[in-house]
Amino acid sequence: MSGADSVIDASRKPFLDVATDISGSLVYLDAGAAEVTQLSLGPAFLLGLGATNVSGFGSADAPPDHGADEGAVGGSGGLSLLPHCLADLSRVLGAKLEPFAIGPVSSSIARELAALPQQGHRPGGAADLAGPDSSSTAAAAGAGAAAAAASGSIGLVLIDRCLDLATPCMHAEHVLDAVFASLPRADAVVPAAAAAAGSGAAGQAPRAVLRPADLRVDIPRLAPLAPLTPPQLPPGNPQPTASANQQQPQQQQGSGSSSEPAAAASAGLAPLCCPLGLSLFHPADRRWLGWLQQLWPKRGKDALLLLRKWLKEALRQERITPGQRSRLSSVVSPAELAGLAQCLMASPEVFLRHTPIVGLALAAAAALATEPPVPSVACTWPAWERLGALERQLLLALPEGSEGAGMLQPMLVEAITSCQQGRLQLGHVLQLVVVVYSLSGDRMPPAPPLYSADEAQLKEALADAMLAAAAAGDAQQQWLVQLECLPAAQHVLHQAVQSGQLSADPAGVRGQLLLVLHDAFQRLRWLAAARGKLRDVRRLMQVDADTGAASACTPLVRQVLTKILLRADNRDLQQPESASLVAGLLSKGLGRLGMFGGMAGPARASISDYQTVLLFVVGGISAAEVREVRAELEEHVYGHKPLVLLGGTSLLSAGDAARLLLS
């Protein structure tokens, strides 16, 4: 046996020893194993052992420094596992997902998903050659064959979030949008709280975290929203530990204080960010699903009237008389909603029967509050309405050639002044800036909305406002919470306050903030050019032909759905090549040799041929996009109307979208 054969056999032995475990599994290889497999064995060897797919596994260490080799293995992103999650979803649905993509990230995910086995078959098998229904596919030709193949599959449309960051950052006059933006979420890690408690690692800025979609509602007494506290020691323990002694006074005080995580962190215990409360979502309750469908399109006043009506119906069903009779008026206050909901919480039995409507009512009452109960980035309803009015003014000035084009920078500077007066927060201004830069991508060619001099003045105004907020910071460090969507600036100011540099060298801190803002605006300028290569779904603003002003925006998701419903051509929708090697040989190689009667390869189905379409936003979907998709489906009465499913990597609020871009 030659030396080369001995090396190959030695390389194969570790994999052959675990061949039974490899069969039918997704195999991840670290840097060393991936190099050996690529140079000595080849991925086909592992596929021959029965592996469903082979992928590299990134290091869990921190990313390398800027001076390190860019080709080194860095932190593994969550998107690398998204194709495999979608493949698992296809098995749950019992149908193959045929990917289409808009955007560079979505195109990469679509290519990876096309190479993965779905619905229990391997690429290159008979299912890829004949399609889900081999008899109908073989008998049909052209468009008929494509439609027959699509009937047993689901059309998956992957859309990059960066192509439309304006929609999740805008503040429409809908109560559900404010509810989703204001409610806390289970297991949500807030970098600001960790920084304020001093639990962050030294020299490391907090990173953005995708928050889960499990929204939680505070139900006093029955389901309070409070962090979990460590369990008490048994009563018979003669020698309690020091940490237990420190926790006993905290446990005796109850779980209603919002300062418990900070107290736990100061005592040397890691805070448990696990809010209890009541989940807002009740998908198994048909009443809740019906209420949610009616609330989606309703604006502020109409949604509150519906909530009050449903609460009164529940009270009549239980034969409960409210303590304070509500007036039959068209104005519903948060206190009235909370009071009616409290009547349904008189006993646990009544509360359990009407949990969904109690949760919706208390969530709406909290979203409509004029003052937040604790320092938070969540908008109060007056600030929400003020931001919506500012966005409508910005829309008038954004289109190229409009009369108000020179008013963008003064309007944003005025919004910064409103922060210093307490009417807005710095995080809200950053959300407005994201909206402006995202909508400026409608221009041809794409260009930033501000001139370089105006942009420099805006950055200086933001840096001065951050310094002023930190210098006048209160005991609750409200300024720190306001900058949650810009963690780098949050980290700089927090370190400056802790070290005393803010008072000793404010000019140096201002210079650091300007560097942070320079990097953030680099991302914003890239955002303005993100839609530059799109042709059919590039414009988001609805511009009046006479005045040149924009009155509204159409989300990218809705534009894609409109073209699907109308069977219109969408040149921006890309479909990856088939991953079937055998099918490619038959259609391209043997067909050119005159075999199979000179038949061409199977026609590729259009996205409009599928009976079920899944719109999936890579980066997260917002409540506004769900509402717009529902409105489009309701308006489309005649013609092709598939079953439309919506999905995303997370449920985004305005603050989440801005933080994911700027952090």
C-alpha positions as CSV (number, residue, x, y, z in Angstrom):
1,M,0.0,0.0,0.0
2,S,1.4,3.4,-1.0
3,G,2.0,6.2,1.5
4,A,-0.7,8.3,-0.1
5,D,-3.3,5.5,0.4
6,S,-2.2,5.1,4.0
7,V,-2.8,8.8,4.7
8,I,-6.2,8.7,3.1
9,D,-7.2,5.6,5.1
10,A,-6.0,7.3,8.3
11,S,-8.1,10.3,7.4
12,R,-11.1,8.2,6.8
13,K,-10.9,6.1,10.0
14,P,-12.3,8.7,12.4
15,F,-15.3,9.2,10.2
16,L,-15.9,5.5,9.6
17,D,-15.9,4.9,13.3
18,V,-18.9,7.1,13.7
19,A,-20.5,6.2,10.4
20,T,-23.8,5.1,12.0
21,D,-24.1,8.5,13.7
22,I,-23.3,10.4,10.5
23,S,-26.0,8.6,8.5
24,G,-29.1,10.8,8.2
25,S,-27.5,13.7,10.2
26,L,-26.4,17.2,9.4
27,V,-22.6,17.2,9.8
28,Y,-20.7,20.3,11.0
29,L,-16.9,20.4,10.8
30,D,-14.6,22.7,12.6
31,A,-11.7,24.4,10.8
32,G,-9.3,21.4,11.1
33,A,-11.8,18.7,10.1
34,A,-13.0,20.9,7.3
35,E,-9.5,21.3,5.9
36,V,-8.8,17.5,6.1
37,T,-12.2,16.7,4.4
38,Q,-11.7,19.2,1.7
39,L,-8.1,18.3,0.8
40,S,-8.0,14.6,1.5
41,L,-11.5,13.1,1.4
42,G,-13.9,15.5,-0.3
43,P,-17.5,16.3,0.8
44,A,-18.7,13.4,-1.4
45,F,-17.2,10.9,1.1
46,L,-19.4,12.1,3.9
47,L,-22.4,12.2,1.7
48,G,-21.7,8.7,0.8
49,L,-21.8,7.8,4.5
50,G,-25.4,9.0,4.5
51,A,-24.9,12.6,5.8
52,T,-27.8,14.9,4.7
53,N,-25.4,17.8,4.3
54,V,-21.9,19.0,5.3
55,S,-21.2,22.5,6.6
56,G,-18.4,24.4,8.3
57,F,-18.9,25.3,11.9
58,G,-17.6,28.8,12.9
59,S,-15.7,29.4,16.1
60,A,-17.6,30.6,19.1
61,D,-14.8,33.0,20.1
62,A,-14.9,36.7,19.6
63,P,-14.3,38.0,16.1
64,P,-10.7,38.7,15.3
65,D,-9.2,42.1,15.4
66,H,-9.1,44.4,12.3
67,G,-5.5,43.5,11.8
68,A,-6.0,39.8,11.8
69,D,-6.4,37.7,8.7
70,E,-9.9,38.3,7.2
71,G,-10.0,34.7,6.0
72,A,-9.8,33.4,9.6
73,V,-12.8,31.6,11.0
74,G,-14.9,34.1,12.9
75,G,-18.1,34.0,14.9
76,S,-20.8,31.9,13.4
77,G,-23.8,34.0,12.6
78,G,-27.4,32.8,13.2
79,L,-28.2,33.1,9.5
80,S,-25.9,30.2,8.7
81,L,-28.4,27.8,10.3
82,L,-31.5,29.4,8.7
83,P,-31.5,27.2,5.6
84,H,-31.5,24.1,7.8
85,C,-34.3,25.5,9.9
86,L,-36.3,26.1,6.8
87,A,-35.6,22.6,5.6
88,D,-36.9,21.3,8.9
89,L,-40.0,23.5,8.4
90,S,-40.6,21.8,5.0
91,R,-40.7,18.5,6.8
92,V,-43.2,19.7,9.3
93,L,-45.4,21.2,6.5
94,G,-45.0,18.1,4.5
95,A,-44.2,20.0,1.3
96,K,-41.0,21.1,-0.4
97,L,-40.0,24.7,-0.2
98,E,-39.0,26.2,-3.6
99,P,-36.9,29.2,-2.7
100,F,-37.0,32.6,-4.5
101,A,-34.9,35.5,-3.2
102,I,-34.7,39.3,-3.3
103,G,-31.3,40.6,-2.0
104,P,-27.8,39.3,-1.6
105,V,-28.2,37.6,1.8
106,S,-31.5,36.0,0.8
107,S,-29.9,34.7,-2.4
108,S,-27.1,33.0,-0.4
109,I,-29.7,31.4,1.9
110,A,-31.8,30.3,-1.1
111,R,-28.8,28.6,-2.7
112,E,-28.0,26.8,0.5
113,L,-31.6,25.7,0.9
114,A,-31.8,24.4,-2.7
115,A,-28.9,22.1,-2.0
116,L,-30.5,20.7,1.2
117,P,-32.7,17.6,1.2
118,Q,-36.3,18.4,1.9
119,Q,-39.3,16.2,2.6
120,G,-37.1,13.2,3.2
121,H,-35.3,12.9,-0.1
122,R,-31.7,13.6,-1.2
123,P,-30.9,16.1,-4.0
124,G,-30.3,14.2,-7.2
125,G,-32.9,11.5,-6.6
126,A,-36.0,10.6,-8.5
127,A,-38.0,13.3,-6.7
128,D,-35.8,16.0,-8.2
129,L,-36.1,14.5,-11.7
130,A,-39.8,14.0,-11.9
131,G,-41.0,16.6,-9.3
132,P,-43.5,15.9,-6.5
133,D,-46.0,14.3,-9.0
134,S,-44.1,12.3,-11.5
135,S,-47.1,11.2,-13.6
136,S,-48.5,14.7,-14.1
137,T,-45.0,16.2,-14.8
138,A,-44.1,13.5,-17.4
139,A,-47.5,14.0,-19.2
140,A,-47.3,17.8,-19.3
141,A,-44.9,20.1,-21.0
142,G,-43.8,23.8,-20.7
143,A,-45.9,25.9,-18.3
144,G,-48.3,23.0,-17.6
145,A,-45.4,20.9,-16.2
146,A,-44.2,23.8,-14.1
147,A,-47.7,24.3,-12.6
148,A,-48.1,20.6,-11.9
149,A,-44.7,20.6,-10.1
150,A,-45.6,23.7,-8.1
151,S,-48.9,22.2,-6.9
152,G,-47.1,19.9,-4.5
153,S,-44.7,22.5,-3.2
154,I,-44.6,25.8,-1.4
155,G,-43.2,28.9,-3.0
156,L,-40.7,30.5,-0.5
157,V,-39.9,34.2,-1.1
158,L,-36.9,35.3,1.0
159,I,-36.6,39.1,1.3
160,D,-33.6,41.0,2.8
161,R,-34.6,43.2,5.7
162,C,-32.0,45.8,4.7
163,L,-34.0,46.6,1.5
164,D,-36.8,48.1,3.5
165,L,-35.9,49.3,7.0
166,A,-38.3,52.3,6.8
167,T,-41.5,50.2,7.3
168,P,-40.5,48.7,10.7
169,C,-39.1,52.0,12.0
170,M,-42.2,54.1,11.2
171,H,-45.0,54.9,13.7
172,A,-48.4,54.4,12.2
173,E,-51.6,55.3,14.2
174,H,-52.4,51.7,15.0
175,V,-52.7,50.5,18.6
176,L,-51.3,47.0,17.8
177,D,-48.1,48.5,16.5
178,A,-47.6,50.4,19.7
179,V,-48.5,47.3,21.7
180,F,-45.9,45.2,20.0
181,A,-43.3,47.9,20.4
182,S,-43.9,48.6,24.1
183,L,-44.4,45.2,25.7
184,P,-41.5,43.3,27.2
185,R,-40.6,39.9,25.8
186,A,-39.7,36.6,27.5
187,D,-35.9,36.0,27.9
188,A,-35.1,39.4,26.3
189,V,-31.6,40.6,27.1
190,V,-31.5,44.4,27.3
191,P,-27.9,45.6,26.9
192,A,-28.7,48.9,28.7
193,A,-29.8,47.1,31.8
194,A,-26.7,45.0,31.9
195,A,-24.5,48.1,31.4
196,A,-26.4,50.0,34.1
197,A,-26.0,47.1,36.5
198,G,-22.3,46.9,35.8
199,S,-22.5,43.3,34.7
200,G,-20.9,43.8,31.3
201,A,-17.4,42.6,30.7
202,A,-14.7,45.3,30.8
203,G,-13.8,46.8,27.5
204,Q,-16.6,45.1,25.6
205,A,-19.6,47.0,24.2
206,P,-23.0,45.3,24.4
207,R,-24.2,43.7,21.2
208,A,-27.6,43.7,19.5
209,V,-29.8,40.8,20.4
210,L,-32.7,39.5,18.4
211,R,-35.7,39.5,20.8
212,P,-38.2,36.7,20.7
213,A,-41.8,37.2,19.8
214,D,-43.2,36.1,23.2
215,L,-44.8,39.4,24.3
216,R,-45.6,39.5,28.0
217,V,-48.4,41.5,29.7
218,D,-48.3,42.5,33.4
219,I,-51.3,41.1,35.2
220,P,-51.2,42.4,38.8
221,R,-51.5,39.7,41.5
222,L,-52.5,36.9,39.1
223,A,-49.5,37.1,36.6
224,P,-47.2,39.8,37.7
225,L,-44.4,40.8,35.4
226,A,-41.2,40.5,37.4
227,P,-37.8,38.8,37.2
228,L,-37.3,35.5,38.9
229,T,-35.4,35.5,42.2
230,P,-33.1,32.7,43.3
231,P,-34.8,30.1,45.5
232,Q,-34.6,30.3,49.3
233,L,-32.6,27.8,51.3
234,P,-34.5,25.2,53.3
235,P,-35.5,26.4,56.8
236,G,-33.4,23.8,58.6
237,N,-30.1,24.8,57.0
238,P,-27.9,25.9,59.9
239,Q,-25.3,27.8,57.8
240,P,-26.8,29.7,55.0
241,T,-24.4,31.1,52.4
242,A,-23.6,34.8,52.1
243,S,-25.4,35.1,48.8
244,A,-28.5,33.6,50.3
245,N,-28.4,36.1,53.2
246,Q,-28.2,38.9,50.8
247,Q,-31.2,37.6,48.8
248,Q,-33.5,37.1,51.8
249,P,-34.4,40.8,52.3
250,Q,-35.0,41.1,48.5
251,Q,-37.4,38.1,48.5
252,Q,-39.3,39.5,51.5
253,Q,-39.9,42.8,49.6
254,G,-41.8,40.9,46.9
255,S,-41.4,40.9,43.1
256,G,-42.9,44.2,42.1
257,S,-39.7,46.3,42.1
258,S,-38.0,47.0,38.9
259,S,-34.6,47.5,40.6
260,E,-34.2,43.8,41.6
261,P,-32.0,42.8,38.6
262,A,-29.6,45.7,39.5
263,A,-29.6,44.7,43.2
264,A,-28.8,41.1,42.3
265,A,-26.0,42.1,40.0
266,S,-24.5,44.4,42.7
267,A,-24.6,41.4,45.1
268,G,-22.6,39.3,42.7
269,L,-25.5,37.3,41.3
270,A,-26.3,37.3,37.6
271,P,-29.8,38.8,37.1
272,L,-32.3,36.4,35.6
273,C,-34.0,38.2,32.6
274,C,-37.0,35.9,32.6
275,P,-40.2,38.0,32.9
276,L,-43.2,36.1,33.9
277,G,-46.5,37.9,33.2
278,L,-49.1,36.7,30.7
279,S,-48.4,35.9,27.1
280,L,-50.2,38.2,24.7
281,F,-50.5,35.4,22.1
282,H,-53.2,32.7,22.4
283,P,-53.2,31.0,19.0
284,A,-55.3,28.0,20.4
285,D,-58.2,30.3,21.3
286,R,-60.5,31.0,18.4
287,R,-61.9,34.1,20.1
288,W,-58.5,35.6,20.4
289,L,-57.7,34.9,16.7
290,G,-61.0,36.6,15.7
291,W,-60.3,39.6,17.9
292,L,-56.8,40.0,16.5
293,Q,-58.0,39.8,12.9
294,Q,-60.5,42.6,13.6
295,L,-57.9,44.8,15.4
296,W,-55.2,44.6,12.7
297,P,-56.7,47.2,10.4
298,K,-58.2,49.5,13.1
299,R,-56.6,52.8,14.0
300,G,-56.4,54.2,17.5
301,K,-59.9,55.2,18.4
302,D,-61.7,52.4,16.6
303,A,-59.5,49.7,18.1
304,L,-60.2,51.1,21.6
305,L,-63.9,51.1,21.0
306,L,-63.8,47.4,19.9
307,L,-61.8,46.5,23.1
308,R,-64.3,48.2,25.3
309,K,-67.2,46.5,23.5
310,W,-65.6,43.0,24.0
311,L,-64.8,43.7,27.7
312,K,-68.4,44.7,28.4
313,E,-69.7,41.6,26.6
314,A,-67.4,39.5,28.9
315,L,-68.7,41.3,32.0
316,R,-72.3,40.7,31.0
317,Q,-71.5,37.0,30.3
318,E,-70.2,36.7,33.9
319,R,-73.0,38.9,35.3
320,I,-70.5,41.3,36.8
321,T,-71.4,45.0,37.3
322,P,-68.4,47.3,36.9
323,G,-67.5,49.4,39.9
324,Q,-67.6,52.6,37.9
325,R,-70.0,52.8,35.0
326,S,-68.3,53.9,31.8
327,R,-69.8,56.5,29.6
328,L,-71.2,55.8,26.1
329,S,-68.7,58.1,24.4
330,S,-66.4,57.8,21.4
331,V,-63.3,58.5,23.6
332,V,-61.9,55.5,25.5
333,S,-59.2,56.3,28.1
334,P,-56.5,53.8,29.2
335,A,-57.9,54.0,32.7
336,E,-61.3,52.9,31.5
337,L,-59.9,49.9,29.7
338,A,-57.8,48.9,32.7
339,G,-60.8,49.3,35.1
340,L,-63.0,47.0,33.0
341,A,-60.2,44.5,32.8
342,Q,-59.7,44.6,36.5
343,C,-63.4,43.6,37.0
344,L,-62.6,40.3,35.1
345,M,-59.8,39.6,37.5
346,A,-61.9,39.5,40.6
347,S,-61.5,35.7,40.8
348,P,-59.0,33.3,39.2
349,E,-61.8,31.3,37.6
350,V,-63.3,34.3,35.8
351,F,-59.8,35.5,34.8
352,L,-58.9,32.1,33.3
353,R,-62.1,32.1,31.2
354,H,-61.3,35.6,29.8
355,T,-57.5,35.6,29.7
356,P,-57.2,36.7,26.1
357,I,-59.3,39.8,26.3
358,V,-57.8,40.8,29.6
359,G,-54.3,40.6,28.2
360,L,-55.3,42.6,25.1
361,A,-57.0,45.3,27.1
362,L,-54.2,45.7,29.6
363,A,-51.6,45.7,26.8
364,A,-53.5,48.5,25.0
365,A,-53.8,50.5,28.2
366,A,-50.1,50.2,28.8
367,A,-49.3,51.2,25.3
368,L,-51.6,54.3,25.5
369,A,-50.0,55.5,28.8
370,T,-48.7,59.0,28.8
371,E,-45.7,58.1,31.0
372,P,-43.7,54.8,31.0
373,P,-43.7,53.0,34.4
374,V,-40.0,52.5,34.3
375,P,-37.1,53.9,32.2
376,S,-37.6,52.4,28.8
377,V,-37.1,52.9,25.1
378,A,-40.8,52.2,24.5
379,C,-42.8,55.2,23.2
380,T,-45.6,56.7,25.1
381,W,-48.7,57.3,23.0
382,P,-48.1,61.1,22.8
383,A,-44.5,60.5,21.6
384,W,-45.7,57.8,19.2
385,E,-48.2,60.3,17.6
386,R,-45.5,63.0,17.5
387,L,-43.1,60.7,15.7
388,G,-45.8,59.8,13.2
389,A,-46.4,63.5,12.5
390,L,-42.7,64.0,12.0
391,E,-42.5,61.1,9.6
392,R,-45.3,62.5,7.5
393,Q,-43.4,65.8,7.3
394,L,-40.2,64.1,6.3
395,L,-42.1,62.3,3.5
396,L,-43.0,65.6,2.0
397,A,-39.4,66.6,1.8
398,L,-37.8,63.3,0.8
399,P,-38.6,62.9,-2.9
400,E,-35.9,64.2,-5.2
401,G,-36.9,67.6,-6.7
402,S,-39.6,68.3,-4.1
403,E,-39.8,71.9,-2.7
404,G,-39.0,70.8,0.9
405,A,-35.8,68.9,-0.1
406,G,-33.6,71.3,1.8
407,M,-35.7,71.0,5.0
408,L,-34.5,67.5,6.0
409,Q,-31.5,68.5,8.1
410,P,-33.3,71.4,10.0
411,M,-36.3,69.0,10.8
412,L,-34.0,66.4,12.2
413,V,-32.0,69.0,14.3
414,E,-35.4,70.3,15.6
415,A,-36.2,66.7,16.6
416,I,-32.9,66.6,18.6
417,T,-33.9,69.8,20.3
418,S,-37.2,68.1,21.3
419,C,-35.2,65.4,23.0
420,Q,-33.5,68.0,25.2
421,Q,-36.9,69.4,26.1
422,G,-38.2,65.9,27.1
423,R,-40.8,65.4,24.3
424,L,-38.8,62.8,22.5
425,Q,-35.9,60.4,23.2
426,L,-32.5,60.2,21.4
427,G,-33.4,56.7,20.3
428,H,-36.5,58.1,18.5
429,V,-34.4,60.5,16.6
430,L,-32.1,57.7,15.4
431,Q,-35.1,55.8,14.2
432,L,-36.2,58.9,12.2
433,V,-32.7,59.0,10.7
434,V,-33.0,55.3,9.7
435,V,-36.3,56.1,8.0
436,V,-34.9,59.0,6.0
437,Y,-31.9,57.1,4.7
438,S,-33.9,54.0,3.9
439,L,-36.4,55.9,1.9
440,S,-33.7,57.9,0.1
441,G,-33.0,54.7,-1.8
442,D,-36.0,55.6,-4.1
443,R,-33.8,58.1,-5.9
444,M,-32.1,57.3,-9.2
445,P,-29.3,56.9,-8.9
446,P,-29.4,56.1,-5.2
447,A,-27.8,58.8,-3.1
448,P,-27.8,59.8,0.6
449,P,-30.5,62.3,1.5
450,L,-28.2,64.8,3.1
451,Y,-25.2,66.7,1.7
452,S,-21.8,66.1,3.5
453,A,-21.9,69.4,5.3
454,D,-25.5,68.9,6.5
455,E,-24.7,65.3,7.6
456,A,-21.6,66.6,9.6
457,Q,-23.8,69.2,11.4
458,L,-26.4,66.5,12.2
459,K,-23.7,64.2,13.7
460,E,-22.3,67.1,15.8
461,A,-25.9,67.9,17.1
462,L,-26.4,64.3,18.0
463,A,-23.0,64.1,19.9
464,D,-23.8,67.3,21.8
465,A,-27.2,66.0,22.8
466,M,-25.7,62.7,24.0
467,L,-23.2,64.6,26.1
468,A,-25.8,66.9,27.6
469,A,-28.1,64.0,28.5
470,A,-25.2,62.1,30.1
471,A,-24.0,65.2,32.0
472,A,-27.5,65.8,33.4
473,G,-28.1,62.1,34.0
474,D,-30.5,61.1,36.8
475,A,-30.2,58.2,39.2
476,Q,-32.1,55.9,36.9
477,Q,-29.7,56.6,34.0
478,Q,-32.6,57.3,31.6
479,W,-30.1,58.6,29.0
480,L,-28.4,55.2,29.0
481,V,-31.7,53.4,28.2
482,Q,-32.5,55.9,25.4
483,L,-29.4,54.9,23.5
484,E,-30.2,51.2,23.4
485,C,-30.3,51.3,19.6
486,L,-26.8,52.7,19.4
487,P,-24.8,50.4,21.8
488,A,-21.4,51.7,20.8
489,A,-22.3,55.3,22.0
490,Q,-24.0,53.8,25.0
491,H,-20.8,52.0,25.9
492,V,-18.6,55.1,25.4
493,L,-20.8,57.3,27.6
494,H,-21.1,54.6,30.3
495,Q,-17.3,54.2,30.5
496,A,-16.8,58.0,30.5
497,V,-19.2,58.4,33.4
498,Q,-17.7,55.5,35.4
499,S,-14.1,56.7,34.9
500,G,-14.9,60.4,35.4
501,Q,-13.7,61.3,31.9
502,L,-17.0,63.0,31.1
503,S,-16.3,65.8,33.5
504,A,-12.5,65.8,33.1
505,D,-12.3,65.7,29.3
506,P,-15.7,66.3,27.6
507,A,-14.0,67.2,24.3
508,G,-12.3,63.7,24.2
509,V,-15.6,62.0,24.9
510,R,-17.2,64.1,22.2
511,G,-14.5,63.0,19.7
512,Q,-15.2,59.3,20.5
513,L,-18.9,59.8,20.0
514,L,-18.3,61.5,16.6
515,L,-16.2,58.4,15.6
516,V,-19.1,56.2,16.6
517,L,-21.6,58.3,14.7
518,H,-19.3,58.3,11.7
519,D,-19.4,54.5,11.6
520,A,-23.2,54.5,12.1
521,F,-23.7,57.0,9.2
522,Q,-21.4,54.8,7.0
523,R,-24.0,52.0,7.6
524,L,-26.8,54.5,6.8
525,R,-25.2,55.5,3.5
526,W,-24.9,51.8,2.6
527,L,-28.6,51.4,3.5
528,A,-29.5,54.3,1.1
529,A,-27.8,52.3,-1.8
530,A,-29.2,48.9,-0.8
531,R,-32.0,49.0,-3.4
532,G,-29.9,50.4,-6.2
533,K,-29.8,47.2,-8.2
534,L,-33.6,46.5,-7.9
535,R,-35.7,47.3,-10.9
536,D,-39.4,46.4,-10.3
537,V,-39.8,46.9,-6.6
538,R,-37.2,49.6,-5.9
539,R,-39.5,52.5,-4.9
540,L,-41.3,52.6,-1.5
541,M,-42.7,56.1,-1.5
542,Q,-45.9,57.0,-3.3
543,V,-45.0,60.2,-5.0
544,D,-47.7,62.6,-6.4
545,A,-47.0,63.4,-10.0
546,D,-48.1,67.1,-9.7
547,T,-46.6,68.2,-6.4
548,G,-43.6,65.8,-6.3
549,A,-44.4,65.1,-2.6
550,A,-44.8,61.6,-1.1
551,S,-48.0,60.9,0.9
552,A,-47.4,57.3,2.0
553,C,-45.1,54.3,1.7
554,T,-45.8,50.9,0.3
555,P,-43.8,48.2,2.1
556,L,-41.6,46.0,0.0
557,V,-43.3,42.9,1.2
558,R,-46.7,44.2,0.0
559,Q,-45.2,45.1,-3.4
560,V,-43.9,41.6,-3.9
561,L,-47.2,40.1,-2.9
562,T,-49.1,42.4,-5.3
563,K,-47.0,41.2,-8.3
564,I,-47.6,37.6,-7.2
565,L,-51.4,38.1,-7.1
566,L,-51.4,39.9,-10.4
567,R,-49.1,37.3,-12.0
568,A,-46.9,40.2,-13.0
569,D,-43.2,39.8,-13.9
570,N,-40.8,40.6,-11.1
571,R,-37.2,40.8,-12.4
572,D,-35.9,41.3,-8.9
573,L,-37.1,37.8,-7.8
574,Q,-34.2,35.4,-8.3
575,Q,-34.5,31.6,-8.2
576,P,-31.4,29.5,-7.5
577,E,-30.3,26.8,-9.9
578,S,-31.4,23.3,-9.2
579,A,-29.1,21.4,-6.9
580,S,-29.8,18.2,-8.7
581,L,-26.6,17.0,-10.4
582,V,-28.3,14.2,-12.3
583,A,-31.1,16.5,-13.5
584,G,-28.5,19.0,-14.7
585,L,-26.7,16.3,-16.7
586,L,-29.8,15.1,-18.3
587,S,-31.1,18.5,-19.3
588,K,-27.8,20.1,-20.4
589,G,-25.4,17.2,-21.3
590,L,-27.4,14.3,-22.7
591,G,-30.0,16.6,-24.2
592,R,-27.4,18.2,-26.4
593,L,-26.4,14.7,-27.7
594,G,-29.8,14.2,-29.1
595,M,-31.1,11.8,-26.5
596,F,-34.7,12.0,-25.1
597,G,-35.9,13.2,-28.5
598,G,-34.2,16.5,-28.2
599,M,-36.6,17.5,-25.3
600,A,-35.6,20.5,-23.3
601,G,-35.2,20.5,-19.6
602,P,-38.3,20.8,-17.3
603,A,-39.7,24.3,-17.2
604,R,-39.2,26.2,-14.0
605,A,-42.3,27.2,-12.1
606,S,-43.1,30.9,-11.5
607,I,-43.8,32.0,-8.0
608,S,-47.4,32.8,-9.1
609,D,-47.9,29.1,-10.0
610,Y,-47.8,28.0,-6.4
611,Q,-51.0,27.4,-4.4
612,T,-49.2,28.3,-1.2
613,V,-46.6,31.1,-0.8
614,L,-44.5,31.8,2.2
615,L,-43.1,35.4,2.5
616,F,-40.1,35.2,4.8
617,V,-38.2,38.4,5.8
618,V,-34.6,37.6,6.6
619,G,-33.9,40.0,9.5
620,G,-37.3,40.1,11.0
621,I,-40.9,41.1,10.2
622,S,-42.9,44.0,11.7
623,A,-46.5,44.3,12.7
624,A,-47.0,47.0,10.0
625,E,-46.1,44.5,7.3
626,V,-48.5,41.9,8.6
627,R,-51.3,44.5,8.5
628,E,-50.3,45.6,4.9
629,V,-50.3,42.0,3.6
630,R,-53.7,41.4,5.1
631,A,-55.0,44.6,3.5
632,E,-53.6,43.6,0.1
633,L,-55.3,40.2,0.3
634,E,-58.6,41.7,1.2
635,E,-58.5,44.2,-1.6
636,H,-57.6,41.4,-4.2
637,V,-61.1,39.9,-4.8
638,Y,-60.8,38.4,-8.2
639,G,-58.2,36.3,-10.0
640,H,-55.3,34.3,-8.6
641,K,-55.2,34.2,-4.8
642,P,-52.9,31.6,-3.1
643,L,-52.7,30.8,0.5
644,V,-50.2,33.3,1.9
645,L,-48.0,32.6,5.0
646,L,-45.8,35.2,6.7
647,G,-42.6,34.6,8.6
648,G,-39.4,36.2,9.7
649,T,-36.3,35.6,11.8
650,S,-37.9,37.8,14.6
651,L,-40.7,40.2,15.3
652,L,-39.3,43.7,15.0
653,S,-40.3,46.9,16.6
654,A,-38.9,50.3,15.6
655,G,-36.2,50.2,18.2
656,D,-35.2,46.6,17.2
657,A,-34.7,47.5,13.5
658,A,-32.6,50.6,14.3
659,R,-30.5,48.7,16.8
660,L,-29.8,45.8,14.4
661,L,-28.5,48.3,11.8
662,L,-26.5,50.6,14.0
663,S,-25.0,48.2,16.5
